[in-house]
Amino acid sequence: MKILDIAIKDMRRSFRSAFALVFMFGVPLLLTGMFYLMFGGQSKSVSFNVPVTRLVVANLDQGSPAFNAPGSTAHSLGALIVSTLQEPQFASLLQVTQAPDEGAARAAVDGQQAGVALVIPADFTAQYLQTNGQASLQLYDDPTLTLGPAVVQSVLAQFTDSLSGAHIAVQVAQDQAGADPATAQQVVQEYDAGLTQGLPSAALLDVQSVSTVPPVNDALVTIIGPIMGWLAVFYAFFTGASTAQSILREDEEGTLPRLFTTPTRQSTVLGGKYLAVGLTTVVQLVVLLVLGRLIFGIAWGGLASLAVLTAGTVLAAASLGIFINSLLKDTRQSGLIFGGLLTVLGMLGGLPVFAVGSSSADTFARVSLLVPQGWAIQGLLKAMKGAGVVALLPTFGVLLAWSIVFFVVGVLRFQKRYA
């Protein structure tokens, strides 16, 4: 078919131009790469490491024959606390040593041999086992430290809170069953069993590394992806206009009038050039989307949704290019139109990308819908968020309407010019 031959000839001319290739592919990828380095280059997580706290424990607890800790060999609550603090799960937080008495523990802190001293009184277990008893722990810490004492207090607070729960459980049982020692003892034993089985490991404290910078994948999704999507649409409309300029260029070179003198119909010649504009834009968009996925890992959305959106964008970009060139008298006017009009339209269409999170985001989004680029970009953002084909049909419909108007007006003007 002659119309296809003419289209292929124009496409060859476009893709043989180094300037055109750089403009269609190089510039969008280069700009995206710059943003990628700006945001992706900071993607390494910054971990916050909790320093190891030197804890000295003076366990003076004498225990009680009535104390029974299922699953543990500890003879007292004091011994149970010490064994819990010495578990491997806390090795990255606490370095536990023991002192023979309270004085030695305090002296270790005063001499900066330890950061925190824990004193467990002699009647700690006995007080705990009494219904109305008050068991308490003593902490003595280096006043120059902040994080270490807070870690120790956090661990012990959860421990003592669990112990306090036993007294509450016994009190409730006594209120329900009266002063029945057998019932109270059973409640204490059952509560102790659940308590001591749940004390070790991360039940007391869960320490995780916290990153102060979002992972690179999040940055790509929230920043790099929309920016490259905007650049792809932005330069697709430039490509549509510059490819359609071949009509004016060949008119000035004299090749177009000579072609009209051949048996080939004028509609076939112009139709081939229109087809070249659309196919060139298709190649550009597809290549940019594929490279964006391969190089930057951008998830554009479902293939069907992306196909619908690409088709609508190509139709609007190609028809706008034909319309704009139909208004120009010669190629000398193209610099001002392409550099001014298309840039303004592209920036308006990209407002939703750069207004994310601002108080005026909704207003900017509505303003962008005044131009076809805005519909294409917002449709791409929806596809990236998982929108299906049905959800993108209104966007495609609007882009199709834009393209019909541009194409009809542009074709009529060219036909009138070359009648």
HELIX and SHEET records of a PDB file:
HELIX    1   1 LYS A    2  PHE A   15  1                                  14    
HELIX    2   2 ALA A   18  LEU A   21  1                                   4    
HELIX    3   3 VAL A   22  GLY A   26  3                                   5    
HELIX    4   4 VAL A   27  GLY A   40  1                                  14    
HELIX    5   5 LEU A   77  LEU A   85  1                                   9    
HELIX    6   6 PRO A   88  PHE A   90  5                                   3    
HELIX    7   7 GLU A  102  ASP A  110  1                                   9    
HELIX    8   8 PHE A  124  LEU A  129  1                                   6    
HELIX    9   9 LEU A  147  ALA A  177  1                                  31    
HELIX   10  10 PRO A  181  GLY A  198  1                                  18    
HELIX   11  11 SER A  201  ALA A  203  5                                   3    
HELIX   12  12 VAL A  216  ALA A  219  1                                   4    
HELIX   13  13 LEU A  220  ILE A  224  3                                   5    
HELIX   14  14 GLY A  225  ALA A  244  1                                  20    
HELIX   15  15 SER A  246  GLU A  253  1                                   8    
HELIX   16  16 THR A  255  PHE A  260  1                                   6    
HELIX   17  17 GLN A  266  PHE A  296  1                                  31    
HELIX   18  18 LEU A  303  LEU A  327  1                                  25    
HELIX   19  19 THR A  331  GLN A  333  5                                   3    
HELIX   20  20 SER A  334  LEU A  336  1                                   3    
HELIX   21  21 ILE A  337  LEU A  342  3                                   6    
HELIX   22  22 THR A  343  GLY A  349  1                                   7    
HELIX   23  23 LEU A  351  PHE A  354  1                                   4    
HELIX   24  24 ALA A  361  SER A  368  1                                   8    
HELIX   25  25 PRO A  372  MET A  384  1                                  13    
HELIX   26  26 VAL A  389  ARG A  417  1                                  29    
SHEET    1   A 4 LEU A  94  GLN A  98  0                                        
SHEET    2   A 4 THR A  53  ASN A  59  1                                        
SHEET    3   A 4 VAL A 116  ILE A 120  1                                        
SHEET    4   A 4 GLN A 138  ASP A 141 -1                                        
END                                                                             
